[in-house]
Every structure is written in structure tokens, then in C-alpha cells.
Amino acid sequence: MTNKLMFSRLELPAITGQSLSNVDRAIACGDLETVVVGRKRFATPTAAQKWLTFLASESNAGRPVRYMARNLDDRRTPERAKAERARQRRRA
């Protein structure tokens, strides 16, 4: 990546290759950790890498993350993300 300490949500699409809407939905679901400074939202390089690793691991496991699925039942919402994280904690 770069040597910046934090990326704004508007910089993340260019860095990660994801769309701004995917970045915003990942933040809303809690998949991408951010901090708010003043009125701006930022992600650390570690948080961005962790999110990309999460996307890759889900894809490799055969369940790609769909923030904007055509079928509304398949869409990843904040509620669904919480339920998935709770299920993963119970397994561990």
C-alpha cells in the first residue's frame, strides 16, 4: 500500500480496487473498521488490509461477500453481518 497512516473513505476505492458504495456498505456492516476524526471517517492501512483479507478468505471459501446482491435475501446487511460474526464466535 502506501506509507500514509490513515485513508479517508474517498481514498479507499483507489487503494483497494473496490467501489465507494462497497466501502460504505462494508463500513455500515462492520466489516471495515474506521475512526471518525471531526466529521471525516478514516481507515488505517491495517484495517483496510484486514477487510481485503476477509473478502479474499470468504471468496476462497466459496461464499463471496455480496453487499449489493440482486436478490435482497442475499444482500449483506448490518444485521446479517452481526449474525454471521456471532455464528463464527460460537464455532470457535
N, C-alpha and C positions, 0 to 999 in steps of 0.2 A: 504494500500500500504506500502511503506517504509518511512523512515524519511529523504530521500535524497531530496534536493531542486530542482534538475533538473535531467532528464533522457536523455541519448543520444538516437538517433533513433534506435541504435542497441540494447539497453536495453528494449525498449518499447514492442517488441513482447513477451518477457518472462514475463513482468509485466501485460500486457493487455490480453494475450492469442490470439492476432491477429498475422498474418504473417507479415514479414518485408515488403512484397510488398503491403499489405493493409495499413500499417503505412505510407509508402512512397506515396501511392495514396491519402490517407487522408490528408497528408501534402500538396500535389500538389493541391487538391481541396479546401483547406482552411478549411476543417472540423477539423483538428488538428492543433492548434496554436503552433508555435515553435519560438525559437530565435536562431540566429546564433552567436556563440562566436568563433572568429578566423575562422577556416574552418569547425567547427563541428556544428551540429544542435541539439538543445535540446528542450525538452518539460517539462513544470512544472507539478507537480502532479495534480494541479488544471486543467490544460489544458487536461491532459490525462483522468481525471475523467469526464470532460465536454464532451469529444469525446465519451467515453463509454456510458454516459447518452444519448447523441444524437443517438448513434447506437441502444440503448435499446428503446428509445421513437419511433424511426422510425419503429423498428420491432414490437412494441406493437400496432402501428397504422396500421399495415398491409402492410407497404412499406419498407421492409428491404433494406438496402443500398447495392448495388452491384457494387463494384469497378472493378470486373473482370467478368462481365456478359458474358454468351456465345453469346448472341445477342448484337452486337455492339450498337444498338439503346438504349439498356437498361443500358449500361455502364455509370458509374458516372464520368464525365469528369470535369475539372475545369470550363468550360463554363456552363455546366449543373448545377453544384453546385451554381454558381453565379446566374443563372436564378431562381433556387429554392429559394435561400435566398431572392431575390428581390420579388418573389411572396409572401413569408411569411411576409415580411415587409409591403406589400400593404394590406394584410389581417388584420394586427394589427392596 
